[in-house]
Amino acid sequence: MDVKVNYQKAKDASEAFTIAKSQITGDYVDKFKVKTELTYDEAAKKIIATGKGFTLTLAFGASACDVSLELGFLYKPLKGKILETVEHKIKKHV
């Protein structure tokens, strides 16, 4: 886990997962111009985004979302900025 983001609006993992799933769609990801495959794991309450050189995992717990980001060598310098952007998006909507 790289960042833990407490829920601002959601009451539990299920509600947070549902909100995030409605916000993180293929259309939303397309605006970053990065080919990404999104996987929604309803049972585990996880959203996994995978692309060339990265894997982003959002795991929804009882009161917070654990964000994990694995980056290839070329993207490592951008890790802080990417995590900051993801954290802001989660805080704003979840």
Backbone as a printed PyTorch tensor [residue, N CA C, xyz], in Angstrom:
tensor([[[  0.8460,  -1.1800,   0.0000],
         [  0.0000,   0.0000,   0.0000],
         [  0.8900,   1.2420,   0.0000]],

        [[  0.5600,   2.1600,  -0.9010],
         [  1.3180,   3.4030,  -0.9980],
         [  0.6120,   4.5640,  -0.3050]],

        [[ -0.7250,   4.5830,  -0.3810],
         [ -1.5120,   5.6610,   0.2190],
         [ -2.7940,   5.0700,   0.7890]],

        [[ -3.1990,   5.5750,   1.9520],
         [ -4.4820,   5.1940,   2.5520],
         [ -5.3470,   6.4480,   2.5700]],

        [[ -6.5460,   6.3480,   1.9680],
         [ -7.4370,   7.4980,   1.8580],
         [ -8.7340,   7.1960,   2.6060]],

        [[ -8.9990,   7.9510,   3.6700],
         [-10.2390,   7.7660,   4.4280],
         [-11.4270,   8.2670,   3.6240]],

        [[-12.5500,   7.5960,   3.7900],
         [-13.7620,   7.9900,   3.0670],
         [-14.2940,   9.3170,   3.5950]],

        [[-14.7270,  10.1720,   2.6800],
         [-15.3220,  11.4560,   3.0340],
         [-16.8460,  11.3790,   2.9760]],

        [[-17.3750,  10.5740,   2.0560],
         [-18.8150,  10.5020,   1.8370],
         [-19.3910,   9.1120,   2.0940]],

        [[-18.6860,   8.0770,   1.7190],
         [-19.1840,   6.7100,   1.8480],
         [-19.1700,   6.2520,   3.3020]],

        [[-20.1120,   5.3730,   3.6270],
         [-20.2100,   4.8570,   4.9940],
         [-19.4490,   3.5560,   5.1810]],

        [[-19.2790,   2.7910,   4.0990],
         [-18.6080,   1.4930,   4.2140],
         [-17.9530,   1.1160,   2.8830]],

        [[-17.2910,  -0.0380,   2.8650],
         [-16.5540,  -0.4890,   1.6800],
         [-17.4590,  -0.6790,   0.4760]],

        [[-18.6270,  -1.2380,   0.6940],
         [-19.5470,  -1.5130,  -0.4060],
         [-19.9970,  -0.2190,  -1.0970]],

        [[-20.3750,   0.7590,  -0.3010],
         [-20.8040,   2.0460,  -0.8610],
         [-19.6400,   2.7500,  -1.5610]],

        [[-18.4670,   2.7150,  -0.9480],
         [-17.2850,   3.3530,  -1.5370],
         [-16.9190,   2.6980,  -2.8670]],

        [[-16.9700,   1.3750,  -2.9140],
         [-16.6700,   0.6390,  -4.1410],
         [-17.6510,   1.0250,  -5.2470]],

        [[-18.9210,   1.1010,  -4.9120],
         [-19.9520,   1.4500,  -5.8950],
         [-19.7440,   2.8570,  -6.4440]],

        [[-19.4360,   3.8030,  -5.5610],
         [-19.1820,   5.1870,  -5.9910],
         [-17.9580,   5.2360,  -6.9040]],

        [[-16.8800,   4.5930,  -6.4730],
         [-15.6380,   4.6150,  -7.2510],
         [-15.8310,   3.9490,  -8.6100]],

        [[-16.5600,   2.8510,  -8.6230],
         [-16.8100,   2.1250,  -9.8680],
         [-17.5700,   3.0080, -10.8660]],

        [[-18.4660,   3.8360, -10.3750],
         [-19.2170,   4.7230, -11.2660],
         [-18.3480,   5.8710, -11.7890]],

        [[-17.2980,   6.2270, -11.0540],
         [-16.4170,   7.3260, -11.4530],
         [-15.2510,   6.8530, -12.3290]],

        [[-14.7250,   5.6760, -12.0280],
         [-13.5510,   5.1720, -12.7370],
         [-14.0280,   4.2280, -13.8330]],

        [[-14.2400,   4.8050, -14.9890],
         [-14.7550,   4.0670, -16.1380],
         [-13.7410,   4.1280, -17.2790]],

        [[-14.0020,   3.3720, -18.3050],
         [-13.1340,   3.4010, -19.4750],
         [-13.0390,   4.7910, -20.0800]],

        [[-14.1630,   5.5080, -20.1220],
         [-14.1620,   6.8710, -20.6690],
         [-13.2940,   7.8080, -19.8360]],

        [[-13.3600,   7.6660, -18.5100],
         [-12.5410,   8.5090, -17.6300],
         [-11.0590,   8.2340, -17.8610]],

        [[-10.6950,   6.9620, -17.9280],
         [ -9.2920,   6.5790, -18.1000],
         [ -8.7790,   6.9840, -19.4790]],

        [[ -9.6370,   6.9430, -20.4980],
         [ -9.2320,   7.3010, -21.8620],
         [ -8.7110,   8.7310, -21.9680]],

        [[ -9.1870,   9.6180, -21.1130],
         [ -8.7410,  11.0080, -21.2150],
         [ -7.2660,  11.1720, -20.8510]],

        [[ -6.6660,  10.1460, -20.2010],
         [ -5.2320,  10.1890, -19.8870],
         [ -4.3760,   9.6720, -21.0410]],

        [[ -5.0380,   9.1950, -22.1090],
         [ -4.3630,   8.7030, -23.3120],
         [ -3.3760,   7.5810, -23.0050]],

        [[ -3.7880,   6.6850, -22.1040],
         [ -2.9970,   5.5160, -21.7550],
         [ -3.9080,   4.2980, -21.8890]],

        [[ -3.4750,   3.3350, -22.6800],
         [ -4.2860,   2.1350, -22.8570],
         [ -4.3010,   1.3660, -21.5350]],

        [[ -5.5080,   1.1870, -20.9880],
         [ -5.6630,   0.6000, -19.6640],
         [ -6.7730,  -0.4350, -19.6580]],

        [[ -6.5290,  -1.5210, -18.9430],
         [ -7.5560,  -2.5340, -18.7350],
         [ -8.0530,  -2.4040, -17.2980]],

        [[ -9.3540,  -2.2070, -17.1330],
         [ -9.9510,  -2.0760, -15.8060],
         [-10.6080,  -3.3940, -15.4030]],

        [[-10.3680,  -3.7950, -14.1560],
         [-10.9950,  -4.9860, -13.5980],
         [-11.6900,  -4.5870, -12.3030]],

        [[-12.9620,  -4.9460, -12.2010],
         [-13.7460,  -4.6630, -11.0040],
         [-14.0040,  -5.9850, -10.2820]],

        [[-13.4580,  -6.1370,  -9.0790],
         [-13.6500,  -7.3490,  -8.2820],
         [-14.6680,  -7.0430,  -7.1910]],

        [[-15.9250,  -7.3700,  -7.4690],
         [-17.0260,  -7.0700,  -6.5370],
         [-16.8340,  -7.7580,  -5.1880]],

        [[-16.4310,  -9.0200,  -5.2060],
         [-16.3100,  -9.7970,  -3.9690],
         [-15.2260,  -9.2360,  -3.0480]],

        [[-14.0820,  -8.8830,  -3.6300],
         [-12.9580,  -8.3730,  -2.8320],
         [-13.0030,  -6.8590,  -2.6630]],

        [[-13.9530,  -6.1980,  -3.3300],
         [-14.0710,  -4.7300,  -3.2940],
         [-12.7640,  -4.0700,  -3.7570]],

        [[-12.3220,  -4.4730,  -4.9640],
         [-11.0880,  -3.9300,  -5.5360],
         [-11.3350,  -3.4740,  -6.9650]],

        [[-10.6440,  -2.4130,  -7.3310],
         [-10.5790,  -1.9710,  -8.7160],
         [ -9.1060,  -2.0200,  -9.1040]],

        [[ -8.8240,  -2.7100, -10.2110],
         [ -7.4430,  -2.8530, -10.6620],
         [ -7.3420,  -2.3050, -12.0780]],

        [[ -6.4340,  -1.3600, -12.2620],
         [ -6.1630,  -0.7840, -13.5790],
         [ -4.7650,  -1.2130, -13.9940]],

        [[ -4.6750,  -1.8490, -15.1580],
         [ -3.4010,  -2.3530, -15.6330],
         [ -3.1170,  -1.8080, -17.0210]],

        [[ -1.9030,  -1.3710, -17.2240],
         [ -1.4810,  -0.8750, -18.5260],
         [ -0.0050,  -1.1630, -18.7210]],

        [[  0.5220,  -0.7050, -19.8280],
         [  1.9380,  -0.9390, -20.1180],
         [  2.7880,  -0.1820, -19.1040]],

        [[  3.4510,  -0.9150, -18.2360],
         [  4.3560,  -0.2990, -17.2760],
         [  3.7490,   0.1000, -15.9400]],

        [[  2.4820,  -0.2740, -15.7000],
         [  1.9090,   0.0830, -14.4040],
         [  0.7370,  -0.8200, -14.0150]],

        [[  0.5190,  -0.8950, -12.7070],
         [ -0.6730,  -1.5310, -12.1380],
         [ -1.1080,  -0.6850, -10.9520]],

        [[ -2.3570,  -0.2400, -10.9870],
         [ -2.9420,   0.5440,  -9.9090],
         [ -4.0410,  -0.2900,  -9.2670]],

        [[ -3.9600,  -0.4620,  -7.9480],
         [ -4.9650,  -1.2340,  -7.2300],
         [ -5.6130,  -0.3610,  -6.1640]],

        [[ -6.9420,  -0.3200,  -6.1930],
         [ -7.7240,   0.3650,  -5.1700],
         [ -8.4720,  -0.7020,  -4.3960]],

        [[ -8.1240,  -0.8760,  -3.1270],
         [ -8.7610,  -1.8810,  -2.2770],
         [ -9.5890,  -1.1570,  -1.2220]],

        [[-10.8950,  -1.4110,  -1.2370],
         [-11.8160,  -0.6950,  -0.3610],
         [-12.0510,  -1.4740,   0.9240]],

        [[-11.6620,  -0.8510,   2.0530],
         [-11.8360,  -1.4560,   3.3620],
         [-13.0120,  -0.8190,   4.0880]],

        [[-13.1450,  -1.0980,   5.3680],
         [-14.2840,  -0.6270,   6.1600],
         [-14.4080,   0.8940,   6.1910]],

        [[-13.2790,   1.6030,   6.3060],
         [-13.3510,   3.0620,   6.4290],
         [-12.3740,   3.8180,   5.5430]],

        [[-11.6010,   3.0850,   4.7340],
         [-10.5980,   3.7450,   3.8900],
         [-10.2870,   2.9040,   2.6600]],

        [[ -9.6920,   3.5680,   1.6880],
         [ -9.2620,   2.9180,   0.4560],
         [ -7.7350,   2.8380,   0.4710]],

        [[ -7.2160,   1.6330,   0.2770],
         [ -5.7720,   1.4410,   0.1790],
         [ -5.3870,   1.5020,  -1.2960]],

        [[ -4.4880,   2.4190,  -1.6250],
         [ -4.0520,   2.6160,  -3.0030],
         [ -2.6380,   2.0650,  -3.1470]],

        [[ -2.4670,   1.1670,  -4.1060],
         [ -1.1440,   0.6170,  -4.4000],
         [ -0.8260,   0.8900,  -5.8600]],

        [[  0.3920,   1.3330,  -6.1240],
         [  0.8040,   1.6550,  -7.4840],
         [  2.1580,   1.0220,  -7.7660]],

        [[  2.1750,   0.1570,  -8.7690],
         [  3.4240,  -0.4470,  -9.2250],
         [  3.7490,   0.1600, -10.5800]],

        [[  4.9630,   0.6860, -10.7030],
         [  5.3560,   1.3530, -11.9380],
         [  6.6170,   0.7430, -12.5150]],

        [[  6.6720,   0.7320, -13.8470],
         [  7.8860,   0.3400, -14.5300],
         [  8.9510,   1.4170, -14.3540]],

        [[ 10.1490,   1.1070, -14.7360],
         [ 11.2930,   1.9870, -14.5310],
         [ 11.0750,   3.3950, -15.0860]],

        [[ 10.5090,   3.5060, -16.2790],
         [ 10.3540,   4.8140, -16.9140],
         [  9.3640,   5.7190, -16.1850]],

        [[  8.3790,   5.1240, -15.5020],
         [  7.3330,   5.9170, -14.8480],
         [  7.6210,   6.2320, -13.3800]],

        [[  8.6400,   5.6250, -12.7990],
         [  8.9110,   5.8100, -11.3720],
         [  9.0300,   7.2740, -10.9340]],

        [[  9.6400,   8.1450, -11.7250],
         [  9.7210,   9.5480, -11.2990],
         [  8.3460,  10.2260, -11.1690]],

        [[  7.3180,   9.6630, -11.7850],
         [  5.9810,  10.2500, -11.7520],
         [  5.1070,   9.6930, -10.6380]],

        [[  5.6210,   8.7640,  -9.8620],
         [  4.8060,   8.0670,  -8.8600],
         [  4.1270,   9.0240,  -7.8820]],

        [[  4.8480,   9.9760,  -7.3440],
         [  4.2790,  10.9130,  -6.3820],
         [  3.1250,  11.7140,  -6.9660]],

        [[  3.2810,  12.1980,  -8.1710],
         [  2.2440,  13.0000,  -8.8280],
         [  1.0210,  12.1380,  -9.1440]],

        [[  1.2450,  10.9140,  -9.6020],
         [  0.1320,  10.0190,  -9.9160],
         [ -0.6480,   9.6900,  -8.6450]],

        [[  0.0540,   9.3510,  -7.5720],
         [ -0.6170,   9.0340,  -6.3050],
         [ -1.3850,  10.2380,  -5.7700]],

        [[ -0.8220,  11.4190,  -5.9160],
         [ -1.4920,  12.6430,  -5.4640],
         [ -2.8060,  12.8480,  -6.2350]],

        [[ -2.7770,  12.6160,  -7.5310],
         [ -3.9680,  12.7620,  -8.3710],
         [ -5.0360,  11.7410,  -7.9960]],

        [[ -4.6270,  10.4920,  -7.8020],
         [ -5.5680,   9.4280,  -7.4200],
         [ -6.1670,   9.7300,  -6.0500]],

        [[ -5.3310,  10.1370,  -5.1020],
         [ -5.8030,  10.4600,  -3.7570],
         [ -6.8340,  11.5890,  -3.7960]],

        [[ -6.5640,  12.6170,  -4.5810],
         [ -7.4950,  13.7520,  -4.6990],
         [ -8.8330,  13.2910,  -5.2750]],

        [[ -8.7890,  12.4630,  -6.2950],
         [-10.0260,  11.9600,  -6.9250],
         [-10.8480,  11.1410,  -5.9280]],

        [[-10.2000,  10.2950,  -5.1520],
         [-10.9140,   9.4670,  -4.1680],
         [-11.5190,  10.3560,  -3.0900]],

        [[-10.7460,  11.2990,  -2.5680],
         [-11.2480,  12.1940,  -1.5270],
         [-12.4590,  13.0020,  -2.0160]],

        [[-12.4110,  13.4200,  -3.2510],
         [-13.4690,  14.2500,  -3.8110],
         [-14.7910,  13.4880,  -3.9620]],

        [[-14.7230,  12.2210,  -4.3350],
         [-15.9350,  11.4880,  -4.6630],
         [-16.3410,  10.4140,  -3.6550]],

        [[-15.3970,   9.8660,  -2.9420],
         [-15.6930,   8.7550,  -2.0320],
         [-15.5900,   9.2290,  -0.6090]]])
